[in-house]
Amino acid sequence: MATLVDRNTPLCRGENCNLRDDCYRYRAEPRHLQEYLTPSPVKDGNCDYFIRNKDAVMTNWDDTLFLRRGDFND
């Protein structure tokens, strides 16, 4: 099953994780000011945030900035 990801998807440092070698969040190239999942989301060898590398599909939304109503000074 495909999982949409972009450059704003939080990554993981893979601490104490046996899934990290196959996880997008661990293997992806970090960007400047990258966000990370902290603390490590691994519990009892499972991770609710695991994204299998082969299932990660990069979107075209990587540099999109979404503004909420009221974010403009007009």
Residue pairs with C-beta under 8 A, 6 or more apart in sequence:
1 55
2 55
2 56
2 57
3 24
3 51
3 52
3 55
3 56
3 57
4 57
4 59
5 24
5 28
5 51
5 56
5 57
5 58
5 59
6 58
6 59
6 61
6 62
7 31
7 62
7 63
8 35
8 62
9 24
9 25
9 28
9 51
10 25
10 35
10 36
10 37
10 49
11 25
11 26
11 28
11 30
11 34
11 35
11 36
11 37
12 20
12 23
12 25
12 26
12 36
12 37
12 40
12 41
12 49
13 26
13 36
13 38
13 40
14 20
14 23
14 26
14 40
15 39
15 40
15 42
16 40
16 42
17 23
17 26
17 40
17 42
17 47
18 45
19 42
19 47
19 50
20 26
20 27
21 27
22 52
22 53
23 47
23 50
23 51
23 52
23 53
24 51
24 52
24 53
24 55
24 56
25 37
25 49
25 50
25 51
27 53
28 56
37 49
41 47
41 48
41 49
